[in-house]
Amino acid sequence: MITKSIAKPYEWGDDCYSWIFCIAENLWVKMESMSEGTSEQMHLHSAKAQFSLHNEC
């Protein structure tokens, strides 16, 4: 089992972070933390499905 405490975070956007819990052939499962005042731009994933848990700072 992988948890946020052992997953390695990476920074994206403007002071936002993501922790990847699972990468499979057609699926990514990750948790994202977005700083106040930021927003995610609409985008599509052509080769993978993505399941994200959002955590507010």
Contacts in CASP RR format, 6 or more apart in sequence:
PFRMAT RR
TARGET T0000
AUTHOR 0000-0000-0000
METHOD contacts of the structure
MODEL  1
MITKSIAKPYEWGDDCYSWIFCIAENLWVKMESMSEGTSEQMHLHSAKAQ
FSLHNEC
2 21 0 8 1.000
2 22 0 8 1.000
4 19 0 8 1.000
4 31 0 8 1.000
7 19 0 8 1.000
7 20 0 8 1.000
7 21 0 8 1.000
7 31 0 8 1.000
8 19 0 8 1.000
9 17 0 8 1.000
9 18 0 8 1.000
9 19 0 8 1.000
10 17 0 8 1.000
10 18 0 8 1.000
10 20 0 8 1.000
11 17 0 8 1.000
12 18 0 8 1.000
13 38 0 8 1.000
14 35 0 8 1.000
14 38 0 8 1.000
15 35 0 8 1.000
15 38 0 8 1.000
16 32 0 8 1.000
16 33 0 8 1.000
16 34 0 8 1.000
16 35 0 8 1.000
16 38 0 8 1.000
17 32 0 8 1.000
17 33 0 8 1.000
18 30 0 8 1.000
18 31 0 8 1.000
18 32 0 8 1.000
18 33 0 8 1.000
18 52 0 8 1.000
19 30 0 8 1.000
19 31 0 8 1.000
19 32 0 8 1.000
20 28 0 8 1.000
20 29 0 8 1.000
20 30 0 8 1.000
21 29 0 8 1.000
21 30 0 8 1.000
21 31 0 8 1.000
22 28 0 8 1.000
22 29 0 8 1.000
26 47 0 8 1.000
26 48 0 8 1.000
26 49 0 8 1.000
27 48 0 8 1.000
27 49 0 8 1.000
27 50 0 8 1.000
27 51 0 8 1.000
28 48 0 8 1.000
28 49 0 8 1.000
28 50 0 8 1.000
28 51 0 8 1.000
29 50 0 8 1.000
29 51 0 8 1.000
29 52 0 8 1.000
30 50 0 8 1.000
30 51 0 8 1.000
30 52 0 8 1.000
30 53 0 8 1.000
31 52 0 8 1.000
31 53 0 8 1.000
31 54 0 8 1.000
31 55 0 8 1.000
32 52 0 8 1.000
32 53 0 8 1.000
32 54 0 8 1.000
32 55 0 8 1.000
33 54 0 8 1.000
33 55 0 8 1.000
33 56 0 8 1.000
33 57 0 8 1.000
34 40 0 8 1.000
34 54 0 8 1.000
34 56 0 8 1.000
34 57 0 8 1.000
35 57 0 8 1.000
36 56 0 8 1.000
36 57 0 8 1.000
END
